[in-house]
Amino acid sequence: GHVESLDPNSGGGYEIVGDLHQGLEDRYDKIEWTSITQEFGTFKPVKVLKASRAENRWTQWGQYLDQVDARRHWSREQMLRTFNPKDEVWQAKITHRGRVVFATARADLLS
């Protein structure tokens, strides 16, 4: 594994606008933030794209009563499971790997 900057000009990432980190930084602007994101693959791109399209179609065009009703749709569960499978072995491996990557990034930031 390796650690890369999300600076779109560095060649290792792409510009992210409006992500979770930015929301936290905006909300708690008195804190000096260093945000770290880890991405781990789950399924092949076609499966991910199909789940993303189904969830987006429901979000944009679904006939739901309110936001609670919208969240109960099968496409939302499918999207969640596309990025976080109900597989305890996979989850344990990812959690372990995440700790290793975080420790590497932390050591690099502190050196």
HELIX and SHEET records of a PDB file:
HELIX    1   1 PRO A    8  SER A   10  5                                   3    
HELIX    2   2 LEU A   20  ARG A   27  1                                   8    
HELIX    3   3 PRO A   45  TRP A   61  1                                  17    
HELIX    4   4 GLN A   67  ARG A   71  1                                   5    
HELIX    5   5 TRP A   74  PHE A   83  1                                  10    
HELIX    6   6 GLU A   88  LEU A  110  1                                  23    
END                                                                             
